[in-house]
Amino acid sequence: MNIYPENFEQKLNFDVIREHIVAKCLSPLGEELVFAMSFSSDYETVITNLIQTQEFVEIIHSKADFPTTYFLDMRHTLLGVERDLSTWLSAEEVGDLVNSLETITSIVDFFVLLTTSGVYPELKKLAERIAVFPVILEEGSRLLDKSGHIRDNASRELASIRKRKIEAEKDVARSMQAALRSAHSQGVVTKDVPIDMRGGHFLIPVTASNKRKIKGVVRDSSGSGKTFFIEPEAVVEASYRLRELENDERREIARLLMVFTNLVREELTALLQAYAFMGTIDFIRAKALFAIRIDGTMPLMKNRPHVYWHQAIHPLLDMKLRQENKRAESLGIYLTEEHRILIISGVNAGGKSLCLKTTALLQYMLQCGVLIPVGKNAEGGVFDRLFLDIGDGQSLENSLSTYTSHLTHMRNILSYHDDRSLILIDEFGGGTEPQVGGAIAETLLERFNSKRSFGLITTHFQNLKRYAYQAEGVRNAAMLYDVVGMRPLYRLSIGTAGSSFAFEVARRIGLPEDILLKASDRVGDVDLVLADSPVSTVTEEVQDSVEMLEVDITEEDLTDAMIIENILETPVIRPLKKGDRVRVKGQQIVGVLMQMQGSLGKVAFGELQSNIKLNRLELASD
């Protein structure tokens, strides 16, 4: 099991990625390869696919004159003449074959000629294996003119036939004009009577009473029977000679086409390989064009499970936002041997699921050979297996509840995960009673960690955040949230757990303050921001700096910053308690002390909330 579940692609909208790439293809040859594109866990295959695409991106950026015309799929035609030895290619098929083979030759020359031989090494390897067909091209060009018709001089016999055919056509015209003059002189037809053409015969329309006055063959009559269409006798004889020459011409053309087709039959295997090469080039080119559209690039690849992405962006979201002149927020996502599993927490609708989907989609794209939108100096790796549990997964047909569905996914993941697996779980442990769900989730997390699996897991459970602080190989991460503007920032901060900001959101939507205070008291020792974590919250100054620089900070960075700050200013803890009405010294605005932790207090001033040093606060008089 390399990919789980079966609808992995649909859950991540990878099918939409395919559609965008298909739209860039020039032929069904390339389109087939896009639909056949699949996840590979073989490092060499992944590397080759990525380098080929990156090289083609460079070709496009260089504005080189790369051939893109006549990307024609001739496989069905070639297989047809292979199956039936009595058939031959039509003139149109010969033209398509020659034009597309000229394109293949131009592509091979582009990569193999000395001027570019060292520039695109992986694409050159593809081209060097492909034969070109100078004899077929020469014979095809000798057979057809530029408009795709058989040349008069394709053979001496054909040239002679066509010369005699021109004379025969003139004889038919002369005979017809003579018959018309004779009929007019006899008063059988008027001077301006139109000549009719029916069934390949030149005919004179006459009335029923005059039909016997012209020697010839009656070929047709009107529905009323009042008009008859006669081919004059002299015209019959001239037309017969013309039709004989036309038959001779068709036989000679068929002979020439059969000779050419037999020449093609001798090279069928190599020809089919050449068209497969054309399809591969079309496929790679389409991936390169898509990469340019999403700012995709190739990270520095490692032959091991590894994710070290700066400025990773969800490509489909970014494409949508660009239409509104906006851009998706970039993420710093890091899964290494030292820190294999990220536990991401934060407010609802704050971007946790987006972070998970971005990771899953980009890793899948990468191992499908598609360049991904990440920053400079990003590093990537190869996983043997990807496991995804996202969405409620309810099934009416199978009578599965949300939680049962999650457990089913967990059972399957447990059966196959190892140290080369990437596990992606959204809302880990959710869907059931929190205490039980959290306990099961923590036990599963321990198992994942013991097998040294890699993972990105979103949750609200405090016990999982605590586990991440305590367990080797696991880290907390938070989706940043603007508590002043009450809006998610969609930026990931690694090293500290996030808060669900349940009280802040509740206050924002207007729940009474007394309800919030009583609820806060009932929370008791289960602090909102993990009171027992090494670093649970960030001072005003440090947080402002993080948001201004838009960088990913680590647990160690925050700890060092707070130690330095404590040295510079020894905190004086006032005898304050949760729920006190307080104000900043020297200020008149009164707020409510919602939470205390270390030297900091979280104070709500109406809808605004801020972390403030306790030694800057004082009790407000009633």
N, C-alpha and C positions, 0 to 999 in steps of 0.2 A: 504494500500500500504506500504509494508515493504522495498522493494528493487525497485529502479527505476534507469534506464529504464529496460525493459525486458532483454536486452542483456548485463546487468551489468557484468556478469561473463566473457563474450567474450571480452568486452572492457578491462578488467583487466588481461586477460589470466588465469583466475582461472581454466578454462578447462584444461590447461597445468598442473596445480597443481594436479588436479584429475588424470591425466594420470600418473604422477610420483608416486602417492600413489597406484594406481591400479597395477603398475608394482611391488610393494612390496607385494601384496596379494598372498596367498597360494592357494586360491580356488575361485570359482565363488561366494561362500557365502559372502566372504569379498568384492569382486569386486562390487557386487550388492549394498552393503552399501556405498561404495565410491561414486557410481553414484547417490545414493539417499541422500547423505550428503547435508544438506541445512542450511541456515542462521536461527539462533534462536535468539529471543529477550528475551527469558526467562532466567533469571540470573541463576537459579538452574540447568537448563539443560546445559547451557554453562559451568558452573563451573564443573559439573560432567564429561562432555565430556573431558574437558581439564585435569582434575586430572587423569582420567583413562589413557589418553595418556602419561602424565608425569610419572605415575607409571610404565608404560611399558617401557619408556625410561630408567628408573632405573633398570628394569629387564635386559635389553640388556646390559647396562653398567656393571652390576654385573657379567655378563657371566654365569648366572644361567642356569642349564640344563632344559630349557623350551621345552616341546614337540612341534615339528613342522612337524612331519610326518603324513601322512594319513589325511590331511585336505580334506576330500571327501564330496561332496554334494550328500546326499542320499535322498533328499526331493522328487524328482520325483519318485524314486523307492518306497518310503513309501506311497506316495499318490496313486500310481498305485495299490498296494495291498489293499488299503482302498476302492478304487472304484470297484474293481473286486474281489469278495470273492472266486471265483473259481481258481484264479491264485496263484502261489507260487514263492518265491524267488529262483533264480538260485544259484548254488554253488558259482559262482563268486560274485554275489550280497551279499550273506551271508558273504563271506570273506571281502568284502569292508565294510559292515556294522559292523562286529566285529572289524576290524582294526580301523575304525574311532571312534567307541564307546570307544575303549581302549584309544584313544587319548583324547577324551572328559573327560574320567575318570581321566586321568593323569593331565589334566589341572585343573579340579576341585580339585583334591588332592593337586596340587601345591599351590593353594590359601587358601585352607581350613585347611590343616594340621598345627599343632601347630608351626612348624619351620618358617612358613612365614605368619601366620594368622594376625599379627599386622603390617606387613610391607607394604602391598598394600591394604588398607581398601576398596577403591572403587571397585577394581577388585574382591576382596573377596566377596563384596555384590552381584556382578553378579553371582559368582560361587555358592554361598550358595543357590540360588534359583533353581539350576539345579539338576535334579535327575540323578543318575547313574543306570546302569542296569546289576547287577551281574549275574542274572539268564540267561539273554539273552547271555551275554558273556560266561558263563559256558557252556550253551547248544551249542553255536556256536563253541566253542573250542572242544567240544566233538564230534561235527559233522564233522569238517574239520581238516585235518592235516596242517602242516606248509606250504605246497605247495598249499593249497587251494582246495585239492581234498577231496571227501567224504571218511572218514575213513572206513576201513574194519569192525571195531568193533563198528560202529555207532549203529548197532542193531544186535541181535543174528541172525535174519533172513538174513540180508545182509552178515554177516560173513559166514553163511552156503551156501548161493547162490554163493558167490565168490569162496569158496573152491571147490564146484562142477563145477563151470565154468572153473577153472584151469584144472581139470581133463578132462572136455569136450574138451578143447583146445588141450590137449595132445592126446585125441582120434582122433581128426581131423588130427593132424600131423602124428600120427601112420598110420591112414587109408590112407593118401595121399602117404606116403612113400611106403606102401604095394602095392598100385595101380600103382605107378611108376615102382617098381621092376617087377611087373607082365607084364606091358606093354613093358618094356625093354626086358624081357625074350622072349616075343612073337615077338620081332622085330618091334613093332609098333612105338616106339620112341627111340631116341638115349640115351646114358647113361647120357649125360650132358644137357638134355632138361630142360629149365627153367620152373618153376611153375609160372603160371600167377594168378593174383588176380583181379577179375572183379565183381563189384556189391556185394562184401562181400563173394564171392565164390572162393574157390581154384580150379583152372582149369589146365588141361593138354592140350597143343596145339598138334593136330595131323593133318595129311594130310587128304584130302577128301576121299581118297581111304581106309584109316584105321579107319574112324570114327565109323564104326559099330563093330570094334574089341574090343572096350572098353565099358563095361556096365556102363551106367550113363546117365546124362542129358546134352544135348548140350545147353550151355548157350550163346554162341556167335560165330561169324565167321568173317573172314577177309573180307575186301572189295572185294577182287578178288575171294572169294569163295574157295580158295585153302587150307585154314587152318580153322579148327574147334576147339572150346575150350569146352572141356568136363569136367564136374564134376563127378568123379567116384561114383558109386552107394554107396559104403561103406562110402565115404566122405559125400555124401548127407545126409545119416542117422545121422552121427556124427555131421555135421554142423547144422542139424535141432535141435538136442538136445542142441547144444551150443546157437543157436538163442533163444530158449525158455528160457534158463537161463539168457541170456542178457536182454530179455524182463522182466523177473522176477526182475532182478537187477534194471532196470529203474523204474519199479513200486514201488519197495521198497525205492529207492532214492527219488522218487516223494512224497511218503508217509512221509518220514522223513523231507523233505523240507517243506511240508505242515504243519506238526506239529510245526516246528520252525516258519514258517510264521504266524501261528495262535497265537503263543506266542508274536510275534512282534506286531500283530494287537491289542492286548490288551493294548499296551503301546504307541500307535501312537501319541497321543497328547503330552505326555511327551517327546517322541523321537524327534518330530518336534521342540519342545522348546529347546532341547539339541543341535540340529543342528543350530538353530538360535543363540544360545550362541556361538557355534564354529565360526559362521560367524562374530559375534560381536568381538570376540577375534582376529580373523584374521584382521578385519578392524582396531582395535585399534593398533595392532602390526604394520600394514602397516603405519599408521600415525606416530607411534613412530620412525620407521626407516627413514621416510621422515624427521621428525623433527631433527634427528641426522645429516642427510645429510646437512640440511640448518642451523645448530646450533640453532634450534628452542627451545624456552623455554616458560614457563608459567609465565606471569607477575603477580604481586600482583593485584588481581581483586577487583574492587569496584562495588557495586550494584547501579551504576548510570552512566550516560554518562561521560566518562573520558578517556583521552589519555595523558599518561606521559611516553613517550618512550625515553630512552637513546639508542644511537647506533642502531637505527632501520635500517634494510637493506632490499632492495628489493630482495627476495629470488631467483627469476628466473634470474635476471641480475647477481647476485653474482654467481650462478651456471655456467652461461655462461662464466663469467670472470675467474673463477677458472680453466677452461679448458685452459686458456692462462696464467696460473700462476699469475693472478691478483685478486684483490678483489674490490667489490663495496664499494663506500664511505658510511659511516654510517651517519645517520641523527638524530638530536634531535628534536622530535616532541611533542609539549605540548599543549593540549586543556583542560582547566580546567574551573571550575565555574567562576573564576576571569577573565580568558582570554579565551573566548569560540571560538573566530574566529581569524584565522590567515590570513592576507593579504600578500601573498608572491609575491615579485617583484624581478627583476633582468634581466640580459642580456638574449637574446634569446639563446636557446640551452644551458642554464646554469644549468638546472636541476630542474626547477620549476615543469614541468609536471611529472618528475620522482618522485619528492617529493609527489605530489598529488596522483599519482598511488600507491606509496609505502604505504601511509596512508590508502587509500581505500582498497588495497589488504590485508594488514595485519589485518585491523579491520574486514574485511569479513572472513578471515581465522580464526581469533580468535573466532568469533561467529558461525563458522561452527565446532568448536572443534579442530582446528589444531594449534599446537604450532607455535609461530612466532619468527623470529630472532631479538631479542631486547637485550639490555644490562642488566647487573645486576641491581636489585632494580627498574626495570621498573614497571609501574603501568598501568593497563588496565581497561576498563569499558564496559558497555553494552548499545547499542543504540537500540531504537525501529525501527528506519528507517534509511536507507542509500540512499542518492540521489547523482547521479553522472552525470555531464555534461562535457564530454571530447571528443575531436575530433570534426570535422566539422558537422557531422550528416546530410550531404546533402542526399536528397532522390529524385532521378529522377522520381521514380514511383509516389511519392506524391507531386512532384513539390515544394519541400521545399528548400529554400536557406539556406546557413550557418546560417545567423542571424535569419531567421524564425525558424530554428530548435532550436537554443538557446532559443528563446522566448517561444517556445512550451514547452521546458524542464522547463523554469522558471514558466510558468503557472501551470504545474503539481506539481512542488515543492511547490509553494505558496498554493496549495489546501490542502496539507497534512503535511507540516513541523510543528514542535512544539519544545518544550524544550528537547525532547529526540531524536532529529534528528541530523544526521551528513550530512552536505551538502558539496559536493566536486565539485568545478567549475573551469575549466581550461580556461584561457584567458577571464575572466569575462568582459562582455560588448563589446567584440570584434566582428568583422564582419560587422560593419556599421560605419557611420560617427562618429568620435571619440567623439565630444562634446555631441551628442545625446546619443550615446552608453554609455558614461561615466555617464551621468545624470541618465539614466534608471538603470544602474548598481548600482549607489550609493543609489538610492531610494529602489531598491530591497535589498541591503545590510542593510539599515535601518530597513526594514521589518523583515529580518532574525534575526537581533539583537534584535528587540523589542519582538519577540517571544522567545528570549533566546535560539535560535538554536545554535548548534555547527557547525563549518565550517572551511574548508581550501580552500582558493580562490587564484588563481594566476591572476596577472594583470600587465599591464604597465601604467594604468591610474593614473595620479597624484591626482585626486580628491579622489580616493579610498584610496590612501596612507594617504592623509590629514585626511580623515574620521577616519582612524585607529588610528591616533595620538590623535584625539579629543574624540572619542566615548568610553564610558565605555564598557568593555567586548571584545574589538577588539584590536588586536596588529598587527604591521607591522613585517615582516620578510624578510630577503634578502638572495638570493643565492649568496655566496661569489664568487668574480671574481678577478683573478690575472691580474691587469692592466699593469704590467711589462711584464709578459710572454704572455699576451693577451689570457688567457685560463680560462675556468670555473673551479672552485675548487670543485663543487658539494657538498658544505657544507652549511648548513642552519644556519644563524645567526638571532636569534629572538630579536626584540626590535628596529630594525632600518630598514627603507625602503631601497630597492635596486635600483640601477640605471640600465637603459637599456644599458648604455655605447655606445649609438648610435654613438657619435662623435669618440670615441676611435676605435670602430670597423670600421667605415668609413675610418678613417686615416690609420688603419692597412691594409685595402685592396687597399689603394692608391688613394682615392679621393683627388683632389687638395686642398692645404691648404687655398687658398683664398675662395673656396666654403664653407669650413668648418667654416671659420671666419664669413662670411656673414650669414651663417645659424645660427651660435651661436648668432649673434646680433639680428636676427629675433626672436629667442626664447624669448628674452627680459626677462621679470620678471618671466616667467615660467621656473624656475630653473630646472636643470637636476637632482638635488638631493634634492628637496623639501626644498627651502630656509626657509619656515616657520615652518618646523618640529622641535621638541625639539632637536633631535640629527640627523643630516643629513649626516654626514660623520665622519670618524674616523681618528685621527692623525696618523702620520707614526708610532710612538712608540706603541700606543695602538693596531693598526691594526696588526703590526708585532707580538705583544705578542699573540693576538687572534689566528693568523694563526699558530704560533709555538706550542701553547698549544692545538689547535684543540678542543676548547670548545665552547659551545653556550653561547653568551653574551646577556645581556638584555639591554634595553634602559637605565635603572637606572644605570647599571654598567658603561656604556659609559659616561653618564652624570657626574657621580662621578669622573671618571678618568680625564675628561676634566676640571672639576672644580679644581681638585688638580693641574693639569698642569698649569692652568691659574694663580693660587696662586703663584706657584713657579717661573713662568716667565710671567710677564705682557706683553701681546702682544702689539707691536707698529705697527699700521697700516700705511704702506707707501702709498703715493699718487699714487697708481698704478691703472690701469684699465684693463678690459678684452681686450685681444688682444695685450698687451704690450710685447715687446721682453725683457726678463729678464734673469738674471743669479743668482746663489747662490753667496753670498758674498765670495770673495776670490777664486772663481772658474772662469774658462774661458768659459765653455760650455754654449751656449745661447739657451734658449727655449722660448716658447710662453705661456703666461698666459691665460689659457683657461677659468678659472672660479675662482671667489672669494666668500668665505663664512666665515663670522666671521674672525678669525685670520689665516685662511688657504687659500692657493691658489693652484689650480690644474694646474701644468705646464707640457707641452709636450716637451720632448727633442727628436725630431724625432718620433720614434715609441714608445718610453718609456714615461710613464706618472707617476707623483708622486704628492702626497699631501705634500706641504712644507709650514712652517710658513711664513707669509708675511714679518715678520721682519728679515727674513734671505735672502730676495730677494732684488735686486736692478735693476734699469733700465739698460739695456745693451746699450752701445754707438753704434750709427749707423756706 
